[in-house]
Amino acid sequence: MVGIILASHGKFANGIFQSETMIFGEQANVKPCTLKQVQPLKELFQKEQFLEMDISNMA
């Protein structure tokens, strides 16, 4: 299984994720990741749930 992280600035990744879910239904290992200009990357990686994705089968 392939894991996909939809990353963008602002809320664009959330919009793409919602569109993908409406078209294809819920998919395992697909997560949106939104970046804010004032948010340090370290903080983002500590709190984002995409880090809990099953990456054992990813190349």
Secondary structure as GFF3:
##gff-version 3
##sequence-region A 1 59
A	DSSP	beta_strand	4	9	.	.	.	ID=ss1
A	DSSP	alpha_helix	12	24	.	.	.	ID=ss2
A	DSSP	beta_strand	30	35	.	.	.	ID=ss3
A	DSSP	alpha_helix	41	47	.	.	.	ID=ss4
A	DSSP	three_ten_helix	49	52	.	.	.	ID=ss5
###
